[in-house]
Amino acid sequence: MDIGIDLIVLCFFVGLFFGIISVTAGIGGGVMYVPFMALFMLLPMTMAVDTSAFIILISSGAAFLTYLRDKRTDLKCSLIFGSFSILGSILCTIIFDFLFDIDSTILKWIFAVVLLFTSIIMVLKARKSRLAAKNSIEEPIEFSLKDHDYKTHLKKGIPLFILAGFLAKLIGIGGGVINTPSLNIILQYPIHNATAISTTIIFFTAIYNTIVNSILGEINYLVGVLIGIGAILGSIGGAKLSNKIPKIALQYFVAIVLIIISIRMFF
């Protein structure tokens, strides 16, 4: 694939824009990177999925370092949750890289379904945020990552973390659409901490997926680096802006975009 200066600039700004949205909205960038590469750049679906995992590794790594420095994520807990996510990716590797082959059309349909599910989650999160703001319901001011009790409800979250890792490997998403609600609703982390920890889990899972995809898959490193450079800046900026910009409008906007993309992927 020939890449001119116009495409280089486009990939950079696509990575920048998607990086900001993915971090501030609390979703993995893969739900946007994969459709862009598959529909606009016309990469094979399997290559788009594998390359997306590489981009997510780059962008989530930058955001993770930002969150860690700002003390909004917990390394120990993230490693625990991330181990289950990696387990899900390992299961997906065994099933679809060694036991069965999955048709690219089926893979595209699965991705479209996940996009629709993601958009529904985004709308529900936006409605919850709007109702909380309307009723002046605020998260507790006193909160400590170190002392937070996540163990009581951990068993309920384990299957969801495994599912997030499974889908991350299968269709190249970060898994934030599953991780963030699980952390916020089930394990009762405040939403901003849930987003930060979700990004950390995504980073650890992306390390595994990128290594496996580099051996068994098909990563377009040139496209990945071009988009990844913009995604790094977008992720860092998004991590800093996530406490300041209105999430409700952003969540509705992203949901509408994902619905449109999912319909396009079906047809």
C-alpha positions as CSV (number, residue, x, y, z in Angstrom):
1,M,0.0,0.0,0.0
2,D,1.4,3.4,-1.1
3,I,1.3,6.0,1.6
4,G,1.7,9.6,0.5
5,I,2.0,12.8,2.5
6,D,-1.8,13.3,2.5
7,L,-2.4,9.9,4.0
8,I,0.3,10.4,6.6
9,V,-1.3,13.6,7.8
10,L,-4.7,12.0,7.7
11,C,-3.6,9.0,9.8
12,F,-2.0,11.4,12.4
13,F,-5.1,13.5,12.8
14,V,-7.3,10.4,12.9
15,G,-5.2,9.0,15.7
16,L,-5.2,12.3,17.5
17,F,-9.0,12.7,17.3
18,F,-9.8,9.1,18.1
19,G,-7.3,9.1,21.0
20,I,-9.0,12.0,22.6
21,I,-12.4,10.5,22.2
22,S,-11.5,7.0,23.4
23,V,-9.9,8.2,26.6
24,T,-12.4,10.9,27.6
25,A,-15.4,8.7,26.7
26,G,-13.9,5.7,28.5
27,I,-14.0,3.3,25.5
28,G,-11.2,1.5,23.6
29,G,-10.0,3.2,20.4
30,G,-10.4,0.0,18.5
31,V,-14.1,0.6,17.9
32,M,-13.0,3.5,15.7
33,Y,-9.5,2.4,14.5
34,V,-10.7,-0.8,12.9
35,P,-13.6,0.7,10.9
36,F,-11.3,3.5,9.6
37,M,-8.6,1.0,8.4
38,A,-11.1,-1.5,7.0
39,L,-13.6,0.9,5.4
40,F,-11.5,3.9,4.4
41,M,-8.0,2.5,4.0
42,L,-9.3,-0.8,2.7
43,L,-7.1,-3.0,4.8
44,P,-8.2,-6.6,5.2
45,M,-10.4,-7.0,8.2
46,T,-7.9,-9.4,10.0
47,M,-5.0,-6.9,9.3
48,A,-7.1,-4.0,10.6
49,V,-7.9,-5.9,13.8
50,D,-4.3,-6.9,14.4
51,T,-3.0,-3.4,13.6
52,S,-5.6,-1.9,16.0
53,A,-4.2,-3.9,18.9
54,F,-0.8,-2.4,18.1
55,I,-2.2,1.1,18.0
56,I,-4.0,0.5,21.3
57,L,-0.8,-0.6,22.9
58,I,0.9,2.7,21.9
59,S,-2.0,5.0,22.9
60,S,-3.0,3.2,26.1
61,G,0.6,3.1,27.3
62,A,0.8,6.9,27.1
63,A,-2.5,7.3,28.8
64,F,-1.5,4.8,31.5
65,L,1.6,6.7,32.4
66,T,-0.4,9.9,32.6
67,Y,-3.0,8.3,34.9
68,L,-0.3,6.7,37.0
69,R,1.5,10.0,37.5
70,D,-1.8,11.7,38.5
71,K,-2.5,8.8,41.0
72,R,-5.9,8.0,39.3
73,T,-5.1,4.3,38.7
74,D,-4.0,1.5,41.0
75,L,-1.2,-0.7,39.6
76,K,-1.8,-3.7,41.9
77,C,-5.6,-3.9,41.2
78,S,-5.1,-3.3,37.5
79,L,-2.7,-6.2,37.4
80,I,-5.2,-8.4,39.1
81,F,-8.1,-7.3,36.8
82,G,-5.8,-7.3,33.8
83,S,-4.7,-10.9,34.4
84,F,-8.3,-12.0,33.8
85,S,-8.5,-9.9,30.7
86,I,-5.3,-11.5,29.4
87,L,-6.8,-14.9,30.2
88,G,-9.7,-14.0,27.9
89,S,-7.2,-13.1,25.1
90,I,-5.4,-16.3,25.6
91,L,-8.6,-18.3,25.3
92,C,-9.4,-16.4,22.1
93,T,-5.9,-17.2,20.7
94,I,-6.3,-20.9,21.4
95,I,-9.8,-21.0,19.8
96,F,-9.3,-18.9,16.7
97,D,-5.6,-19.1,16.0
98,F,-5.1,-22.8,16.6
99,L,-8.5,-24.6,16.6
100,F,-10.8,-22.7,14.2
101,D,-10.5,-20.2,11.4
102,I,-13.0,-17.3,11.4
103,D,-14.3,-15.8,8.1
104,S,-13.6,-12.1,7.6
105,T,-17.2,-11.4,6.8
106,I,-18.3,-13.0,10.1
107,L,-15.6,-11.1,11.9
108,K,-16.9,-7.9,10.4
109,W,-20.5,-8.7,11.5
110,I,-19.3,-9.5,15.1
111,F,-17.5,-6.2,15.1
112,A,-20.7,-4.4,14.0
113,V,-22.7,-6.1,16.7
114,V,-20.2,-5.0,19.3
115,L,-20.4,-1.5,18.0
116,L,-24.1,-1.5,18.5
117,F,-23.7,-2.8,22.0
118,T,-21.1,-0.2,22.7
119,S,-23.4,2.6,21.5
120,I,-26.2,1.3,23.8
121,I,-23.8,1.3,26.8
122,M,-22.7,4.9,25.9
123,V,-26.4,6.1,25.8
124,L,-27.1,4.4,29.1
125,K,-24.0,5.9,30.7
126,A,-25.0,9.3,29.4
127,R,-28.5,9.0,30.7
128,K,-27.2,8.0,34.1
129,S,-24.8,10.9,34.2
130,R,-27.6,13.3,33.2
131,L,-30.0,12.0,35.9
132,A,-27.2,12.2,38.5
133,A,-26.5,15.8,37.6
134,K,-30.2,16.6,37.5
135,N,-30.7,15.2,41.0
136,S,-27.4,16.6,42.3
137,I,-26.1,13.1,42.9
138,E,-22.4,13.3,43.3
139,E,-19.8,10.6,43.9
140,P,-18.3,10.6,47.4
141,I,-15.6,13.1,47.9
142,E,-13.8,10.8,50.3
143,F,-12.3,8.0,48.2
144,S,-9.1,6.1,48.4
145,L,-7.8,3.8,45.7
146,K,-5.6,2.1,48.3
147,D,-8.4,1.4,50.8
148,H,-11.2,0.7,48.3
149,D,-13.0,-2.6,48.8
150,Y,-13.2,-4.3,45.4
151,K,-12.8,-7.9,46.6
152,T,-16.4,-8.2,47.8
153,H,-17.8,-7.9,44.3
154,L,-14.7,-9.2,42.3
155,K,-16.3,-12.6,41.4
156,K,-19.1,-10.8,39.5
157,G,-16.5,-8.8,37.5
158,I,-14.2,-11.7,36.6
159,P,-16.3,-13.1,33.7
160,L,-16.7,-9.6,32.3
161,F,-12.9,-8.9,32.4
162,I,-12.4,-12.3,30.6
163,L,-15.0,-11.3,28.0
164,A,-13.3,-7.9,27.5
165,G,-9.9,-9.6,26.8
166,F,-11.5,-12.2,24.5
167,L,-13.1,-9.5,22.4
168,A,-9.9,-7.4,22.5
169,K,-8.0,-10.3,20.8
170,L,-10.9,-11.3,18.4
171,I,-11.9,-7.9,17.0
172,G,-9.1,-5.5,18.0
173,I,-10.9,-3.3,20.5
174,G,-9.5,-2.1,23.8
175,G,-12.2,-3.6,25.9
176,G,-13.1,-0.3,27.7
177,V,-16.7,-0.6,26.8
178,I,-16.9,-3.6,29.2
179,N,-14.1,-2.7,31.6
180,T,-15.3,0.7,32.5
181,P,-19.0,-0.2,33.4
182,S,-17.7,-3.2,35.3
183,L,-15.4,-1.2,37.4
184,N,-17.9,1.6,37.9
185,I,-21.1,-0.3,38.5
186,I,-20.0,-3.7,39.9
187,L,-16.7,-2.9,41.7
188,Q,-18.0,0.6,42.6
189,Y,-15.0,2.8,41.5
190,P,-15.9,6.4,40.8
191,I,-16.2,6.9,37.0
192,H,-12.9,8.8,36.6
193,N,-11.0,6.2,38.4
194,A,-12.8,3.4,36.5
195,T,-11.8,5.0,33.2
196,A,-8.2,5.2,34.4
197,I,-8.0,1.6,35.7
198,S,-9.7,0.4,32.5
199,T,-7.0,2.1,30.4
200,T,-4.4,0.3,32.5
201,I,-6.1,-3.0,32.0
202,I,-6.3,-2.3,28.2
203,F,-2.5,-1.5,28.2
204,F,-1.5,-4.8,29.8
205,T,-3.9,-6.8,27.5
206,A,-2.6,-5.0,24.5
207,I,1.0,-6.0,25.3
208,Y,0.0,-9.7,25.1
209,N,-2.2,-9.2,21.9
210,T,0.5,-7.3,20.1
211,I,3.1,-9.9,20.8
212,V,0.8,-12.7,19.7
213,N,-0.3,-10.8,16.6
214,S,3.3,-10.1,15.6
215,I,3.9,-13.8,15.6
216,L,0.6,-15.3,14.4
217,G,-1.2,-12.3,12.8
218,E,-0.6,-9.6,10.3
219,I,0.2,-6.1,11.7
220,N,0.7,-3.1,9.3
221,Y,3.4,-1.4,11.4
222,L,3.6,1.6,9.2
223,V,-0.1,2.5,9.5
224,G,0.0,1.5,13.1
225,V,2.9,3.9,13.9
226,L,1.3,6.8,11.9
227,I,-2.0,6.5,13.7
228,G,-0.3,5.7,17.0
229,I,1.7,8.9,17.0
230,G,-1.4,10.9,16.9
231,A,-3.2,8.6,19.3
232,I,-0.4,9.1,21.9
233,L,-1.0,12.9,21.9
234,G,-4.7,12.4,21.8
235,S,-4.6,9.9,24.7
236,I,-2.4,12.2,26.9
237,G,-4.6,15.2,26.1
238,G,-7.8,13.1,26.7
239,A,-6.5,11.9,30.0
240,K,-5.9,15.5,31.1
241,L,-9.3,16.7,29.7
242,S,-11.4,13.8,31.0
243,N,-12.2,15.7,34.3
244,K,-13.0,19.0,32.5
245,I,-15.1,18.4,29.3
246,P,-18.8,17.5,29.4
247,K,-19.0,13.8,29.1
248,I,-22.8,13.5,28.4
249,A,-22.7,15.3,25.1
250,L,-19.5,13.4,24.1
251,Q,-21.1,10.1,25.0
252,Y,-24.2,10.8,22.9
253,F,-22.1,12.0,20.0
254,V,-19.9,8.9,20.1
255,A,-23.0,6.6,20.3
256,I,-24.5,8.1,17.2
257,V,-21.2,7.8,15.3
258,L,-20.8,4.1,16.3
259,I,-24.4,3.3,15.2
260,I,-23.7,4.8,11.8
261,I,-20.4,2.9,11.5
262,S,-22.0,-0.4,12.6
263,I,-24.7,-0.1,10.0
264,R,-22.1,0.6,7.3
265,M,-20.1,-2.5,8.4
266,F,-23.2,-4.7,8.1
267,F,-23.7,-3.6,4.5
